[in-house]
């Protein structure tokens, strides 16, 4: 059984990897929220162990990013003990919640319980997202039209689109998108963002001048609206 450990605590991840590996689990790791989503897409883990307080994208954002297409069991491991944090995580799609510090025997028991509830791999949804008639394949990293070839996107266009579509109906500020796509030194370079959003709309929107899916939130940022 493959377990993804998504946590930025290096020592904890190392300890968990050793313990789980000794018990026959295959372990993959991610140290930030964006890497966690990428790992769910590419590694197809059987269970995800997820910290809430990660850089780049927090645990709630990770849950929101994967729940549209995957029902992989998620066990939250967090130092947040407030009931509100637990409710938020469970409402966002977590299957279980363990507070740090924890007893390893209890953690292993919860993993076994989630493993028993795990749906067969054959029933797992394909990680694809629709933009009108177009299909965004998060594994192949391409966009295709019905009965047509893949729509060519540059690496930067793809990265911007990926961030948007894995956060459906969520307002993403300009600063968030710039940091995610271009890095922390470009947090105020709004010109990049306007240019690439315009390019994506030309390629993906039925009417680029009246976008239905890649929506501008005036004065704030952008949002992917799946329903159009």
N, C-alpha and C positions, 0 to 999 in steps of 0.2 A: 504494500500500500504506500502510495506516495503522499508525503505531507509537505506543504509549503509553510515555512515559518517566515512571517513578515513582521520584522521588528528591527529597530535601529540600535538595540542594546546588544553590542557585539558579544559580550561575555555570556549573556543569557542565551543568545542564539547558538553559540558554540556548545554550551552545556546541553541544551536541548537536542542539538544535532547528534552529539555523542550518545546521549541516553536513548534517543529514538532509534538511531542506527544500530545500537547494540541489541535492540528488540526487533530488528527485522524491517523497520520502516525505511523507505527511501526518502531522503530529505533534500529539499531544495530551499533556498533562502532568498529573501529580498529585504533590502535595508531602507526602502522608502515606499511611499504609496504608489507612485507611478510604476516602479519596478514590480510591485506586487501584482498590479493589474496585468502587466506584460507577462509575468510568470504564470498567472492563471490561464492566460490565452495560449502560451507556448508550451507550458509544461503539463497542463491538464491534471493538476493534483487531485487526489481523492478527498483530501481534507485541507483546509486552510486554517492555520493558527495566526491570528491577526492582532497586532497591537493597535490601539486607537491613536496614540500620540506620535505619529511618524512624520518626517519631513516630506515636502513636496505635495503630498496629498494625505490627509488624515484617514483613519480607519473607516469612519462613516463614509467618506468619499469613495474609498475602495469598495465598500459594500454596495453603494449606489451604482458604481461603475460596472460591477459584474452581475448584479442581480437581474438585469434586463435579459440576460442570455444564458446564465449558468445558475444551477441550483447546488453547486458544490457546498458541502457542509462547512460552515465557518465557526470556529471556536475563538472567541475574543479572549485575549490575555491582556489585562490592563491593570495599571495601578490606580485607576479611577474607581472609587468605591461608592460614589453617590448613586442613589437609585435612578436619578434622572439620566445619568450616563448609560446605565444598563438598559433602561427603557429605550433610549435613542438607538443604541446598537441593535437591540432585538427588533425594534420597529424597522430599522434599515435592512434587516435580513439576516442578522446573526442567528445561529442555531443554539449557541450556548455562550456563557460568559463566566470566566474565572478571574478572580482578582489576584494581583501580585502582592506579596509573595504567596506561593501556593505549594501544596504538598505534591511531590511527583507522582505518588500512587494515585491520588485523586485525578490528576491531569491525565494519566494513562488510562484510567477507567473511563473518563469522559471521551477520550479519543476512541476507545474501543466501542463505546455506545454510538458515537457518530458514524463509525465505520460500519456498524450493523445496519444503520438507517440509510447508508449511502445508496442512491439509486444506481442501477447497473449502468456501466459506461455507455452501452449501446443506446440508452435513453437520453443521453446528455444532449442538450441543444447545441447546434452549431453556432459558434460565436459570430453571427452575422447580424447586421443592423440595416434596416431599410431607410433610404431617403427617397420617398416617392417610389418610383419604379426601379431605382438603382439599389444595388446590394453592396454594402460595405463588408468585406471579409476581413476580420481582424487577425486571422491567422495568416492568410496569404498576403495581407497588407495591400489589398487592391479593391478598386471599385469597378463593378461591371454593370452594364445595361442589359435589359432583357434580350437574349439571343444576340448579343453583341460583344465586341472585344472589350478588354479592360480599358478604363479611362485612365490616361497617363497622368499621374500626379508626381510632383517633385518630392524629395524626402521631407522638405519643410512643409509643403502643403499636406502631405500625409500626416505628419506629426500633429499639425494644427487640427486637422479633421479628427484624428484619433482622440485627442483630448476632448473635443466637443462631443463626439458621439458616445463616448464612454461616461459622459455626465449628462444624460438626457434630462431636459426640462430644468436644468440647473443654471442659474446665472453665473457666468464666469467673467470676472472683471478683466479689464484690459491688462492690468498688472499681473494677474494670475496667469493669463495666457502667454504674455510675453516672457514671464519667468519660466513657465513650463516648456515653451518651445525654443526660445532663444537663450535662456539662461538668466541668472540673477543680475547681470550687468546691463541687461536691456529692458529693465522693468518700466522705463518711461519712453521707450521708442515706439510710440503709437503708429508712426508711419509704416513700419514693417507690418503691423497687424492689419491695418486698413488695406494695404496692398494685397496681402495674401488672402484675406477674406474675400476681396473682390475677385481674385483669381479662382478661388474655390467656388464661388457662386456662379461664375461664368461656365465652369465645368459641370456643376452638379445641380444647380437650380433650374427648374423649367422656365422661369422668368427671372433672370439675374437681377433686373432692376426692381423686382418686387419679390424679395426672398420669402419663401414659406418655411424653410427648414433651418437655415442658418440665419437666425434672427438677431438684429441689433436691438439692444436695450439702451435707449438713448441716454447718453451721459454716464453709462455704467460699464457696459461690456457687451457680451454676446451670449446666445443660448441656442442649443440644438433642440428644435421642436419636432419630435418624431411624427406627430400626427399631422404636421403641416397646417 
